[in-house]
Every structure is written in C-alpha cells, then in structure tokens.
Amino acid sequence: MAAALGLARRGLGRVWPNPAVGCILVKDGAVVGRGWTQPGGRPHAEAEALSRAGEAARGATAYVTLEPCAHHGKTPPCAEALIRAGISRAVVAAEDPDDRVSGRGIEMLLSAGIDVEIGALEEEAKDLNAGFFSRVLNNRPLVTLKLATTLDGRIATHRGESKWITGERARSAGHMLRASHDAILVGVGTALADNPDLTCRLPGLDRASPVRIVADSRLRLSLTSRLVQSAKDIPTWLLTLENGPRERRQVFEKAGVRLIEVSAGEGGYPDLGEGLRKLADAGLTRVLAEGGAHLSAALLRADLIDRLVWFHAPGIMGGDGVPAASAFGVDALAQMPRFARLGARALGNDMEQVFERVRET
C-alpha cells in the first residue's frame, strides 16, 4: 500500500476533479501490474494496472489507495473492471466520500465473492487526497498558503524588492508545490507589481503548471501582463466581482481568461469563501495561495487556510519591510489562527516548515 500511495502522488495537481489514486496488483509474491490516475483524471489507476497486468491479474490481490468507483461516467466502474479481471482479493486504504461511490464499490467487490480488506494506511491515504475530500465534504478545495520571508516575516522591502529573499533550493521547493496543486492563487496587487508567469519552471515539469487565478475585484490586471498574454496556453482565471465593466470583461474573455464572478466581501474584496466554493464547482481540489499580504490576510480572516508552508530565509528586514500578512483584525490572542507543525527541513541556509490549521471541533 505504501508503494501504491507513492504512485498516487504522481497524479497530484494533474488529475482534478478526480482523486489521485494508485493501484498495485500482486500475484504469487510478485507485482504483475501497477497504475496511477492519469492526467485529466482518466484512465483511472485500476484500469492502468489491469491493462499492464493482462491475464496475470486473474487471482491477484489489488492494493488500491481509494475505494474503486462504482458508477458509470466517462469510463466504466473500476470495481466492475476488477471483478471482470478475476482478482481474488482487494486491499483498500480508504472509502471514497463521493455519494456516487461511498461503500458501493466495496459492496460490488464483496457481492462478487472477492475478499476485501479496508483501512490499510487509511490516514496516509486521506491525507494524500485531502483536497478531494475537502471538495466533496466541504464544497471547497484544500487551501495551502505558501510564504517566503525573512526571519521576522517580511516578504519585500518597503520599495517592493523581493527577488530573492530565499535561496535557490527553497525556490525549487516552491515550484514543486506548484506542480502538486491544481491552481495558484495570488492577489491582483502581486500580479501588477511582479508581472509573474506563475508556472512550474523545474526541468521536466513544464507541463505541470497549474491553473493561474488572480483575485481581482475591479479587473485591474494589465491586458499586456504575462498572465493574460499566455492565457490561451495556460488556464488563467480571474476571481472578480459581479457586474464588472462589460467592455473590460469581454476583452479578458477574448484573450482566453475565464472570469469567476463572486459577490463583494469585507472591504469590497471578492468573497473568498464564495469564490472557493465556485472553484470547487469547477473541479479544483488543491489551491496554493502565494500572496501577497492582502490576500494572505483575507484568507486568514475568513479562516480558509488549511495548511501553511513557510520558507524562512536567515535575514532580518525590520519594520520597514512588507509583512507576510497585512492586518486582519486580531485584537486578542484567542482570535489568532493556530497551526500545528507537521515537519521541518533545511534547504541550504533556508528553512521550510509545514503546518496544519488547528480548528476546534
């Protein structure tokens, strides 16, 4: 199952709206087939593994990281395919929370006389597909906030200089984060100041660039920006307010930009909760927020951050620098969002720390 989870990770950021699943077929102590969800969400992992195994799948044990699907969509049910292939046993890490599947795939296998074991590395499987679980159960994608700051939490000088606060290894790790997410979200201020590409620029991963999303309430993004100019090649969406200027909207749409309209939230900023629900409706499961300070504050204020990846550079800028998050209304310690640290590692002289939001249940 651990190997199947490793295969599943290959799909992160590339298979939405589907979950990233891995499948390994074992017979007589040898692997006879393996597969993982392919880009775009299909073929599914089980179909890939069965195709590679051929007749050797008969009598094999299937290790699957998520319950095989049981509904007819653009592809036949994977549970049905496993039954037809003649597997004798299935080890399933976690049940699928989707109402179209939940329990039904396992029931199909049991009804066919296949021995089924559930729960092997279940927590690891749920963590890997936390974005898919969030979209299905909470109607919004998992949101990870990525920060690259000095030791005192500054992202730029007061003049806007930010390249580069962290070193090359930390920046490469940041690009790996992009590759494992369905979309990158930035505020329009960052987009205007930096004119970024928001692509994954690691060797061999140029096709892993996610959807680029800009929170832009008044359609201020420059039409000559790199994001707009490349919108027909790399999906580019604007999270904007309803009833924006008609002519401006038409120009963006002609350039290939997709407009996601939401109502106004606090301070006239796009309602990010509504925006994330619409992103979930569009199929997104994992969103990486890369700032700037106003977007970070808005997400924190609305308690929409699930995970935090913080790259610290060993330098101090002082109060003149731009903070990682602007003010968002914390008047007492009890109002401060709390996070639990999941891990840390050194990247050259920089430090990466990963946190998970702690919410009271």
Secondary structure, DSSP 8 states (H G I E B T S, - for coil): -HHHHHHHHTTTTTSTTS---EEEEEETTEEEEEEE--GGG-S-HHHHHHHHHGGGGTT-EEEESS----S-SSS--HHHHHHHHT-SEEEESS---STTTTTHHHHHHHHTT-EEEE-TTHHHHHHHTHHHHHHHHHSS-EEEEEEEE-TT-EEE-TT---TTSS-HHHHHHHHHHHHTSSEEEEEHHHHHHH-------STT-GGG--EEEEE-TT--S-TTSHHHHTTTTS-EEEEEETT--HHHHHHHHHTT-EEEEE-B-GGG-B-HHHHHHHHHHTT--EEEE---HHHHHHHHHTT---EEEEEE-S----TTSEESS------SGGGS--EEEEEEEEETTEEEEEEEE----
